[in-house]
């Protein structure tokens, strides 16, 4: 199962490590700046402010780009949950038009399928077992649909095919379509570089503020934590709502009168 470079790191530790990275980069840059200023008067006249502004601008662009990417994929995951719930409900409605035992068997499989999908979505540890069980249920769906008499088979077969297709799209969006590791490496490298230059400029000018450094570290740590959280399906504080599937589960569990 593919994932992201940061998946093995808890979100609280991501926040702490980012804080430490920013503080360390600023302090390192500051001490280097102080040493350089003592050794060379020419260094004091270098256009440090322009370089700091340019680097921070590039960092802001990179953060905005990564946040936009994570948010777009988060929105796609939400939409796929709704689309899959609609597809399962459509399959259930078509199944109600079938004669027994096909109606009963397919509707029971659909309820199992919703239970499995919710189990995987609400518990990160159940993702892999839920995917394996979902694929087995796809095979059972198709075997049962194949037994349906030809005049009644077309509608339910199309509904089940849509359901299987949406499963593939949802898994791809939730597990495989993540922010690439190279982007994370570039982003954190740019954070370290930009904060180092900020500290260097402070060292050259001789101005140092612990409160400003703490505020800077906190601001960047919160933004990066938010991006990491958006990129992690069903983990952290920002989760994809499964309400559409929960409502569907409740509907499927209700005792609908048999269709005659």
PABASE-651525 format. One line per 3 residues: their letters; for each residue x, y, z negated of C-alpha. Coordinates in Angstrom, 3 decimals. Each point is the difference from the previous one (the first is absolute). Example, Ala and Ser with C-alpha at 12.3 -4.5 7.8 and 13.67 -1.06 7.14 Angstrom:
// residues 2
AS	12.300 -4.500 -7.800 ~ 1.370 3.440 0.660
//
This chain:
// residues 260
XXX	0.000 0.000 0.000 ~ 1.508 3.293 1.016 ~ 0.085 3.000 -2.273
XXX	1.869 3.132 -0.881 ~ 3.429 0.506 -1.527 ~ -1.596 1.553 -3.106
XXX	-2.669 -2.674 -0.551 ~ 2.051 -1.792 -2.652 ~ 0.418 3.221 -2.013
XXX	-2.866 0.958 -2.378 ~ -1.512 3.404 0.637 ~ 1.067 1.374 -3.393
XXX	3.583 -1.030 0.778 ~ -0.230 1.662 3.433 ~ -0.917 3.237 -1.791
XXX	2.828 -0.324 -2.538 ~ 2.624 -0.904 2.623 ~ -1.074 2.901 2.190
XXX	0.285 2.381 -2.948 ~ 3.481 -1.320 -0.752 ~ 1.038 0.254 3.657
XXX	-1.085 3.647 0.232 ~ 1.612 1.004 -3.296 ~ 3.226 -1.868 0.794
XXX	0.193 1.522 3.496 ~ -0.584 3.546 -1.290 ~ 2.473 -0.357 -2.855
XXX	2.645 -1.583 2.233 ~ -0.429 2.756 2.571 ~ 0.178 2.635 -2.734
XXX	3.284 -1.279 -1.416 ~ 1.517 -0.290 3.474 ~ -1.128 3.565 0.714
XXX	1.572 1.296 -3.214 ~ 3.311 -1.681 0.846 ~ -0.033 1.304 3.560
XXX	-0.830 3.530 -1.149 ~ 2.966 -0.006 -2.378 ~ 2.398 -1.216 2.681
XXX	-1.089 2.201 2.879 ~ -1.395 3.522 0.080 ~ -1.003 -0.606 3.613
XXX	-2.460 -2.663 -1.148 ~ -2.016 2.612 -1.896 ~ -0.635 1.888 3.228
XXX	-1.182 -3.055 1.963 ~ -3.650 0.080 1.182 ~ -1.123 -2.473 -2.665
XXX	-3.531 1.414 -0.303 ~ -0.638 -0.538 3.701 ~ 1.224 -3.589 -0.210
XXX	-2.134 -0.650 -3.076 ~ -3.071 1.428 1.729 ~ 0.585 -2.037 3.157
XXX	0.515 -3.251 -1.904 ~ -3.063 0.532 -2.182 ~ -2.031 0.776 3.123
XXX	1.127 -3.249 1.588 ~ -0.848 -1.872 -3.198 ~ -3.459 1.605 -0.103
XXX	-0.592 -1.089 3.605 ~ 1.088 -3.554 -0.794 ~ -2.245 -0.152 -3.059
XXX	-2.971 1.320 1.976 ~ 0.672 -2.484 2.807 ~ 0.241 -2.964 -2.391
XXX	-3.034 1.096 -2.004 ~ -2.042 0.344 3.192 ~ 1.063 -3.471 1.107
XXX	-0.911 -1.562 -3.353 ~ -3.338 1.831 -0.192 ~ -0.986 -0.985 3.554
XXX	0.664 -3.655 -0.732 ~ -1.858 0.256 -3.297 ~ -3.051 1.373 1.826
XXX	0.264 -2.831 2.548 ~ -0.051 -2.582 -2.802 ~ -3.151 1.569 -1.447
XXX	-1.711 -0.098 3.381 ~ 0.914 -3.649 0.569 ~ -1.637 -0.961 -3.303
XXX	-3.241 1.626 1.168 ~ 0.278 -1.512 3.485 ~ 0.573 -3.476 -1.405
XXX	-2.938 0.324 -2.383 ~ -2.206 1.036 2.938 ~ 1.240 -2.946 2.084
XXX	-0.678 -2.490 -2.807 ~ -3.462 1.416 -0.554 ~ -0.713 -0.246 3.724
XXX	1.114 -3.640 -0.029 ~ -2.279 -0.640 -2.980 ~ -2.992 1.544 1.770
XXX	0.644 -2.112 3.084 ~ 0.408 -3.081 -2.184 ~ -3.463 0.589 -1.466
XXX	-1.465 -0.552 3.449 ~ 1.487 -3.487 0.236 ~ -1.842 -3.176 -0.993
XXX	1.061 -1.935 -3.074 ~ 2.486 -1.420 -0.878 ~ 2.044 2.445 2.137
XXX	-1.542 3.063 -1.623 ~ 0.687 -1.242 -3.510 ~ 3.537 -1.233 0.723
XXX	1.198 3.107 1.850 ~ -1.453 2.367 -2.584 ~ 1.714 -1.968 -2.764
XXX	3.291 0.276 1.891 ~ -0.513 3.746 0.396 ~ -0.478 0.422 -3.748
XXX	3.165 -2.007 -0.643 ~ 1.805 2.187 2.510 ~ -1.049 3.227 -1.746
XXX	1.044 -1.434 -3.379 ~ 3.421 -0.909 1.389 ~ 0.485 3.389 1.664
XXX	-0.865 1.843 -3.215 ~ 2.241 -2.237 -2.097 ~ 2.958 0.850 2.232
XXX	-0.841 3.694 0.197 ~ -0.476 0.532 -3.737 ~ 2.954 -2.074 -1.202
XXX	3.370 0.492 1.747 ~ 1.170 -3.408 -1.262 ~ -2.840 -1.685 1.884
XXX	0.774 1.546 3.391 ~ 1.891 -2.948 1.473 ~ -2.431 -2.703 -1.280
XXX	-2.924 2.115 1.213 ~ 1.505 0.296 3.478 ~ 0.558 -3.755 0.210
XXX	-3.516 -0.729 -1.230 ~ -1.464 2.544 2.438 ~ 1.679 -1.711 2.938
XXX	-1.331 -3.387 -1.119 ~ -3.481 1.484 -0.244 ~ 0.383 1.302 3.551
XXX	0.544 -3.558 1.174 ~ -3.035 -1.195 -1.969 ~ -2.087 2.831 1.464
XXX	0.935 -0.927 3.528 ~ -0.555 -3.737 -0.518 ~ -3.453 0.674 -1.425
XXX	-0.878 2.462 2.770 ~ 1.061 -2.580 2.592 ~ -2.671 -2.348 -1.376
XXX	-2.772 2.579 0.423 ~ -2.330 -0.864 2.905 ~ 0.972 1.803 3.212
XXX	-3.073 2.303 0.192 ~ 0.773 1.419 -3.473 ~ 3.803 -0.081 0.161
XXX	0.862 3.152 1.958 ~ -0.978 2.631 -2.550 ~ 1.555 -1.625 -3.042
XXX	3.145 -0.907 1.957 ~ 0.496 3.645 1.006 ~ -0.561 1.155 -3.591
XXX	2.514 -2.486 -1.383 ~ 2.537 0.957 2.685 ~ -0.341 3.665 -1.029
XXX	0.478 -0.971 -3.632 ~ 3.205 -1.919 0.777 ~ 1.328 2.870 2.113
XXX	-0.594 2.531 -2.774 ~ 1.810 -2.279 -2.437 ~ 3.110 0.241 2.165
XXX	-0.260 3.789 0.215 ~ -0.566 0.420 -3.732 ~ 2.935 -2.251 -0.943
XXX	2.255 1.857 2.428 ~ -1.053 3.380 -1.401 ~ 0.345 -1.053 -3.637
XXX	3.188 -2.051 0.098 ~ 1.982 0.521 3.169 ~ -0.764 3.599 1.018
XXX	2.110 1.673 -2.675 ~ 2.535 2.818 -0.085 ~ 3.214 -1.476 1.385
XXX	2.983 -0.497 -2.294 ~ 2.174 2.213 2.201 ~ -2.380 2.918 -0.665
XXX	0.247 -0.526 -3.748 ~ 3.806 -0.109 0.192 ~ 0.108 3.153 2.121
XXX	-2.489 1.788 -2.271 ~ 1.804 -0.767 -3.235 ~ 3.362 0.756 1.613
XXX	-1.322 3.372 1.106 ~ -1.360 0.664 -3.506 ~ 3.438 -0.690 -1.489
XXX	1.709 2.159 2.622 ~ -2.424 2.926 -0.356 ~ 0.125 -0.048 -3.793
XXX	3.783 -0.226 0.131 ~ 0.161 3.117 2.178 ~ -2.400 1.803 -2.356
XXX	2.282 -0.845 -2.900 ~ 3.065 0.983 2.033 ~ -1.498 3.417 0.719
XXX	-0.739 0.454 -3.703 ~ 3.567 -0.968 -0.835 ~ 1.463 2.471 2.489
XXX	-2.129 2.820 -1.380 ~ 0.556 -1.060 -3.587 ~ -3.717 -0.146 -0.767
XXX	-1.276 -3.117 -1.768 ~ -3.475 -0.613 -1.433 ~ -0.978 -3.249 -1.719
XXX	-3.689 0.925 0.167 ~ 0.190 0.644 3.754 ~ 1.801 -3.301 0.612
XXX	-2.559 -1.911 -2.078 ~ -2.895 1.645 1.847 ~ 1.626 -0.761 3.359
XXX	0.598 -3.634 -0.931 ~ -3.566 -0.364 -1.257 ~ -1.515 1.528 3.133
XXX	1.901 -2.217 2.432 ~ -0.549 -3.095 -2.152 ~ -3.777 0.546 -0.055
XXX	-0.182 0.479 3.779 ~ 2.118 -3.072 0.721 ~ -1.978 -2.052 -2.520
XXX	-3.206 1.030 1.758 ~ 1.385 -1.113 3.369 ~ 1.171 -3.348 -1.405
XXX	-3.389 -0.516 -1.664 ~ -1.872 0.701 3.242 ~ 2.177 -2.542 1.792
XXX	-0.761 -2.778 -2.479 ~ -3.371 -1.677 0.570 ~ -1.988 -0.626 -3.206
XXX	2.811 1.024 -2.337 ~ 0.533 3.070 -2.121 ~ -2.446 2.850 -0.462
XXX	-1.194 0.407 3.599 ~ -1.795 -3.116 1.176 ~ -2.100 -0.829 3.031
XXX	-3.617 -0.180 -1.150 ~ -1.535 -3.454 0.319 ~ -3.502 1.248 -0.785
XXX	-1.336 -0.973 3.428 ~ 1.099 -3.606 -0.574 ~ -1.310 0.011 -3.586
XXX	-3.416 1.199 1.208 ~ 0.026 -2.655 2.714 ~ 0.898 -2.699 -2.520
XXX	-2.994 1.013 -2.102 ~ -2.287 -0.156 3.040 ~ 1.238 -3.423 1.042
XXX	-0.457 -1.353 -3.499 ~ -3.593 1.186 -0.178 ~ -2.592 -2.599 0.824
XXX	-1.414 1.055 3.327 ~ -3.115 -1.809 1.132 ~ 0.758 -2.529 2.713
XX	-0.663 1.119 3.565 ~ -2.619 -2.121 1.743
//
